[in-house]
Amino acid sequence: MPLAATRMGRILPSQTIAITQKARALKAEGRDIISLSAGEPDFDTPDFIKQAAIEAIQRGETKYTDVAGTPALRQAVAARLNADFDLDYRAEEICISIGGKQVIYNAMVATLNEGDEVIIPAPAWVSYPDIVQLADGKPVIVPTTSETGFRLTAEQLRAAITPRTRWLMLNSPCNPTGSAYSREELKALTDVLLEHPQIWVLTDDIYAKLTYDGRQAYTIVQVEPRLRERTLTMNGVSKAYAMTGWRIGFAAAPVQLIKELIKLQGQSTSNACSIAQAAALAAVSAPQDFIQEMVSVYQKRRDLVVAALSRVPGLICPKPEGAFYVFVSVQNLLGKRTASGHVLKNDEDFVTALLDETGVAAVHGTAFLMPGYFRVSYATSTELLEEACRRIARFCEGLA
Ligand code: GLU
């Protein structure tokens, strides 16, 4: 009898995590590795946030909290969503979880029955389809194209909907492409959703504060308040506040869904770490100017990487509007041979050879459901990015 349950056969290890861990292990062995694989800010968590956590420990806030989070944090998250997106949630419509990942996991497990369909525009974050499959659902992958900036169109959405559709998952700015939907683009999608009252929307807004060139990110309920009753707005502190390791994500949704999320969380992890919640409270309650400082650094790095990679013959590197990724086409280089004789049959061969031969770790597009590309995270220092781009250029120029 196999050890693993049948459901484990439906999922793969997270490729973003696997490649990042491989890069970390190679580095520990003494190899000269530049890791551009992790979707993780290189900035340290701001001091005032760390201090809030230390004070929470000193006050003895080391016990269970309500499963859905402390009343203070739920209230502060509601206020943050109001200030940032003009959303109007009450504290009881907020659930605090262990990262955005748990919010998505809870939502899918709590709502999907076998065969229920979840529309996922591709490219998409590696974990969406696997979480849906763990929850017995069926991911319906809708490939977008570079012509629409990797954004789902109303026609594509309409064509993907069936009587079994339960959710649409949207992510703007998007991991891995950095594409951000304009208000009008989102409105075109919400108009389609208004025609289908059985469909819920999960909007993953984790990168919403990281947009460039003065652009703003929008979220579903802000654009179409009539969808409030069937939207789960997901966000968290990981990316915007450089707090990945603290593991705090939030769900904002109608109470009927929040109750289900709390019920499930109460039978799995219970509350998110009390100390991390105190830190998140400080983060979301503070004046938010410090985020703008990080955003301007990210924008400069984006410009650096896009300029450097666009100069490399064979690579196509669009300029993203947000997040901290560029999603680069390697289609022109497939079939070529590396300096050490490896033939690059696909994007996975490309990133494997890139790591083996240059020490630069990146994630292949297939992991994000879009073959022929690779994702570079530019949430790392300018010096390392410059060196990584030089190595990528040399590697590509050496292909024959
Ligand atoms: N979301 C980040 C990434 O895409 C972190 C790793 C993960 O959980 O996938 O790299």
Residues whose N, C-alpha, C, O or C-beta is under 5 A from the ligand:
A	BS01	LIG	T16 I17 S37 A38 G39
